[in-house]
Amino acid sequence: MANFTIADIKALREQLGTGLVDTKKALEEADGDLEKAVEILRLKGAKGNAKRADRSTSEGLVVAREQDGSVTLVELACETDFVAKNERFIALAEKVADAAAAAGADSADAALAAAADGATVEQLIADEAAIIGEKVVLRRARTLAGDAFEVYLHKTSKDLPPQIGVVVAYTGDDAETARSIAQHISFANPTYLSREDVPADEVEKERQIVTEISRNEGKPEAALPKIVEGRVNAFFKQVALLDQDYAKDNKLSVAQVAKNAGITVTDFARFKVGA
């Protein structure tokens, strides 16, 4: 009989985030030697990475790293919430964020190519995924530059690490308002900073859609330009941060709140795990 206990299985699972059956088999093969069991799981996991390629990764976490003049936001995804809250997966996300920030990575590809632990982030993730036994994906990375920043990380469940991350880059001295705007972004999910940032073809497509809707509703032709313009403005309030109604006071726009606080929002990023 192999020389290990149920406590050994539990300890190894908590360390690696591996499945019960795989952990038990590895300990049996290693005759209770924990270090050897880790190596067995890693070797077997490496062979299984390709098999897991098509699996869904809807769990995970968001990590932010601030350096002088920049903040990097990273989303690392996995298959299950069991792994998402595992210490080994969280430690991997921290290493990935460190490497991405050091490289100033502004995309997942750039982050994957960054140096980490004598290799690349891509290799680091592959090695850890082999041990963990799940598909692990660096889904997004973004680096913002600016004068000042507020980072807001939100837990959608108290048992899990942060799954929504927001970074706001701004100028001015009111950090409290900047943080409140970051919280607004986590809830309102804008796509662009201002209406000027919305691509012209996207605006034109929306204009055509609301024009057709208005005609189908039987609106008078003479009134169409004003009605369409109002609906396009409503579209801007959905997608452009500065046009949005402020979550804490919908009588004010985010632009007005920022102006009243003496700050200017220059950029933002929002990641939500799986979205």
Buried (B, 14 or more C-beta within 10 A) or exposed (E): EBEBEEEBBEBBBEBBBBBEEBBBBBBBBBEBBBEBBBEBBBEBBBEBBEEBEEEEBBBBBBBBBEEEEBBBBBBBBBBBBBBBBBEBBBEBBBBBBBBBBBBBBBEBEBBBBBEBEEEBBBEBBBBBBBBBBBBBBBBBBBBBEBEBBBBBBBEEEEEBBBBBBBBBBBEBEBBEBBBBBBBBBBEBBBEBBBBEEBEEEEBEEBBEBBBEEBBEEEBEEEEBEEBBEEBBEEBBBEBBBBBBBBBEEEEBBBBBBBBEBEBBBBBBBBBBBEE
